[in-house]
Amino acid sequence: MAEIQNNMVLRQWFSCERVFLQDNGSLKPLAIELSLPHPDGDQFGAISKVYTPADEGVEGSIWELAKAYVAVNDSGVHQLISYWLNTHAVIEPFVIATNRQLSVLHPIHKLLHPHFRDTMNINAMARQILINAGGVLESKYAMEMSAVVYKNWIFPDQALPTDLVKRGMAVEDSSSPHGI
């Protein structure tokens, strides 16, 4: 990502949020750190600033702007990684393989067909409008960000139990029916 940052005239802020889990189950923001890559290289670390909640005045406005940066970053990751890459892009090989290798009479083909019906057309339209060389998202390095994540994409890791353990949301338990 630093390579992308260093080639850009405009810079993308990276965000790190600290929240507190309250007794009622809601999250209370404690601080937001916004960082830019150091202009002289990664060996110098990042240029960061930490913002804390404020209710009024200039500090309140700055806190709202910091929250807006977090929302933009979160939305970008969701749209490009969670949605486009992990939903649409990774399913294409399965759509192609199903159509090439299974008869339309095969039970698995019949099961998958309603779910795959419009996937290729939707993806083609997304490539044409959103992520092509002159598209809305590509101009902001969307494909480079997706490519970085896709390099580490491993099919078995997408299983829910494995994903939960990988993200620290569960622990392995061999005595449990699902291993977590």
C-alpha positions in Angstrom: 0.0 0.0 0.0 2.9 2.3 0.7 3.9 1.9 -3.0 0.5 3.1 -4.0 0.7 6.0 -1.6 4.1 7.1 -2.8 2.9 7.4 -6.4 -0.2 9.5 -5.6 -0.4 13.2 -5.7 -3.3 13.0 -3.2 -2.7 10.9 -0.1 -5.0 8.4 1.5 -5.2 8.5 5.3 -5.0 5.2 7.1 -7.1 4.9 10.2 -6.8 3.0 13.4 -9.7 3.3 15.9 -9.7 2.5 19.6 -13.1 1.7 21.1 -14.4 0.6 24.5 -17.0 -2.1 24.8 -19.6 -0.7 27.2 -21.8 -2.8 29.6 -24.8 -2.3 27.3 -23.0 -3.9 24.4 -22.3 -0.7 22.5 -18.9 0.6 21.4 -17.7 4.0 22.6 -14.9 5.6 20.5 -11.9 6.5 22.6 -9.5 7.7 19.9 -8.8 7.7 16.2 -5.3 7.7 14.8 -4.9 8.9 11.2 -1.6 8.1 9.5 0.1 8.9 6.2 3.2 7.1 4.9 6.4 9.1 5.6 7.4 11.0 2.4 11.0 9.8 2.8 10.1 6.1 2.9 8.7 3.3 5.1 11.9 3.1 7.2 10.9 6.4 8.8 7.5 5.1 10.0 4.3 6.9 9.4 3.2 10.4 10.1 0.4 10.0 12.6 -1.9 12.1 14.6 -4.3 10.9 17.3 -7.7 12.6 17.8 -10.0 12.2 20.8 -13.7 12.9 21.3 -14.7 16.5 21.7 -18.2 18.0 21.8 -17.8 21.6 20.7 -15.7 24.2 19.0 -12.8 23.5 16.6 -11.9 20.3 18.5 -15.5 19.0 18.0 -15.3 19.7 14.3 -11.9 18.0 14.0 -13.3 14.9 15.8 -16.2 14.8 13.3 -13.7 15.0 10.4 -11.6 12.2 11.9 -14.8 10.0 12.2 -15.6 10.8 8.6 -12.1 9.6 7.5 -12.8 6.3 9.4 -16.2 6.0 7.7 -14.7 6.5 4.3 -11.9 4.0 4.8 -14.3 1.5 6.2 -16.7 1.9 3.3 -13.8 1.5 0.8 -12.6 -1.7 2.4 -16.2 -3.0 2.6 -17.0 -2.2 -1.1 -13.6 -3.2 -2.6 -12.6 -6.1 -0.4 -15.6 -7.6 1.5 -18.1 -7.0 -1.3 -16.4 -6.9 -4.7 -13.4 -9.2 -4.1 -14.7 -11.6 -1.6 -18.2 -11.9 -3.1 -18.2 -11.1 -6.8 -14.7 -11.7 -8.1 -13.9 -14.9 -6.3 -17.1 -16.6 -7.4 -16.4 -16.3 -11.1 -14.2 -19.4 -11.4 -17.0 -21.4 -9.8 -19.6 -20.0 -12.2 -17.3 -20.8 -15.2 -16.5 -24.3 -13.9 -20.1 -25.1 -13.2 -21.2 -24.0 -16.7 -18.3 -25.8 -18.4 -18.2 -29.0 -16.5 -21.7 -29.8 -15.3 -24.7 -30.7 -17.4 -27.7 -28.4 -16.9 -29.4 -31.6 -15.6 -26.8 -32.2 -12.9 -28.3 -31.6 -9.4 -25.5 -29.3 -8.3 -25.9 -27.2 -11.5 -29.6 -26.9 -10.8 -28.8 -25.9 -7.2 -26.3 -23.3 -8.1 -27.8 -21.8 -11.3 -30.3 -19.4 -9.5 -27.4 -18.0 -7.5 -25.1 -17.7 -10.5 -27.7 -16.5 -13.0 -26.7 -12.8 -13.2 -23.2 -12.9 -11.6 -21.1 -12.7 -14.8 -23.3 -9.9 -16.2 -23.1 -7.9 -13.0 -19.3 -8.4 -12.8 -18.9 -7.4 -16.4 -20.9 -4.2 -15.8 -18.9 -3.4 -12.6 -15.6 -3.8 -14.6 -16.9 -1.6 -17.3 -18.3 1.2 -15.1 -16.6 1.0 -11.7 -13.2 -0.5 -11.9 -11.9 -0.1 -15.5 -8.9 2.1 -16.2 -11.1 5.3 -16.3 -13.7 4.0 -13.9 -15.0 5.6 -10.7 -13.0 3.4 -8.4 -10.0 2.6 -10.4 -8.9 6.1 -10.5 -8.4 5.8 -6.7 -6.2 2.6 -6.9 -9.0 0.2 -6.3 -7.6 -2.7 -8.3 -4.2 -2.3 -6.7 -5.8 -2.6 -3.2 -7.9 -5.6 -4.3 -4.8 -7.3 -5.8 -2.8 -6.9 -2.5 -5.6 -8.6 -0.6 -6.2 -11.3 -3.3 -2.6 -12.4 -3.2 -3.2 -13.7 0.3 -6.7 -15.1 -0.5 -6.9 -18.9 0.3 -10.1 -20.8 -0.4 -10.1 -23.0 2.8 -9.6 -19.9 5.0 -13.0 -18.6 3.8 -14.8 -21.3 5.9 -16.6 -19.6 8.8 -14.8 -21.5 11.6 -11.4 -20.9 10.1 -12.2 -17.2 9.4 -13.4 -16.7 13.0 -10.2 -18.2 14.4 -8.0 -16.2 11.9 -9.7 -12.9 13.0 -9.4 -13.8 16.7 -13.1 -14.1 17.2 -13.0 -17.8 18.2 -10.4 -20.3 19.5 -9.8 -23.8 18.3 -11.5 -26.5 20.4 -11.0 -30.1 19.2 -13.8 -31.3 21.4 -16.4 -29.1 19.7 -18.3 -30.5 16.6 -17.0 -27.6 14.4 -13.5 -27.4 15.9 -14.1 -24.0 17.6 
